[in-house]
Amino acid sequence: MNPEKLKHDVKQYWNNTPCGTEFIGQQKFSPAYFAAIEEFRYRIEPEIFGFAQFTRFHDKKVLEVGIGAGTDFVQWVRAGAQSYGVDLTEQAVAHVTHRLQLLNLHAADVRVADAENLPYDDNMFDLVYSWGVIHHSPDTYKSLTELIRVTKPSGRIKVMIYNRNSLFAFYRYFQMALLKGKPFWSVKKVLHHHQESPGTKAFTFREVRKMLTRLPVKIVQLKAPVTQHDLLYYKARPFKWIAYALACLFGWNSVGWFMMIEVERV
Ligand SMILES: C[S@@+](CC[C@H](N)C(=O)[O-])C[C@H]1O[C@@H](n2cnc3c(N)ncnc32)[C@H](O)[C@@H]1O
């Protein structure tokens, strides 16, 4: 598909379904609405705290790319970082603007912008953070180069993208290919058509290492720990037991759906 058309469809998807809001019953933009989004997110994805380490960036210049409903973004602001945030969608910016107002917090800049073409100067940020975003953008490599471009030398880039060789990706293949009588579909194709916005990608460690060797960065950590998503927290017990057994077999730090990449700009 033409990348501009795909980006338009990605934008439309996330404007209609801002991330993490789909199961929230409370009135949109109310304090209860934002509290429910935050409570659910960190119950299911507690590993975000260990990876982001929000409080270590007090007074630092931090850019979050793909703010979504703003749950992590609010943590940067609460931690006293000079916080800049962008997202492809107007809905994300509206969520974050309302949320900051309700909490009486102030960010340096929140705006609509594309990860593939960031509206910031080179070498501007101490940290660029992006959780679950650039695999949705048609050109993930271009997004990565942009995240690195705006980071200061010796600054950090922390990115989460999906891991194709993960328990969750395998589960989606089982569900959307095997059970639907399409065993010849690849995991890639299943994710492209059936995982959140159209065109979603997932990468292997090898592919990520290959991308990173072409860029001015040094790897600090690269891991994919098994999380609640891989352990199918919303399924019946037999599914969870199978997932648990597979995690023991294949490795708790490598077959998780969330591939966490931390690099230093050189
Ligand atoms: C799965 S949500 C993640 C949001 C947030 N980081 C979170 O973890 O809740 C994906 C987000 O990426 C945004 N996004 C997708 N492509 C983008 C791009 N090219 N530039 C900026 N944001 C993008 C979407 O609008 C959406 O808000």
The ligand as an ORCA input file, in Angstrom:
! r2SCAN-3c Opt
* xyz 0 1
  C      -0.350      1.786     20.703
  S      -0.533      3.543     20.809
  C       0.717      3.925     22.036
  C       0.474      5.235     22.709
  C       1.277      5.449     23.988
  N       2.685      5.484     23.733
  C       0.928      4.345     24.958
  O       1.785      3.490     25.211
  O      -0.204      4.331     25.462
  C       0.230      4.104     19.310
  C       0.279      5.620     19.180
  O       1.236      5.930     18.168
  C       0.768      7.035     17.450
  N       1.472      7.051     16.151
  C       1.401      6.146     15.157
  N       2.190      6.522     14.135
  C       2.790      7.678     14.509
  C       3.701      8.570     13.883
  N       4.167      8.341     12.655
  N       4.086      9.681     14.555
  C       3.607      9.946     15.790
  N       2.739      9.130     16.431
  C       2.326      8.021     15.802
  C      -0.728      6.782     17.353
  O      -1.443      7.946     17.023
  C      -1.024      6.257     18.761
  O      -1.351      7.301     19.644
*
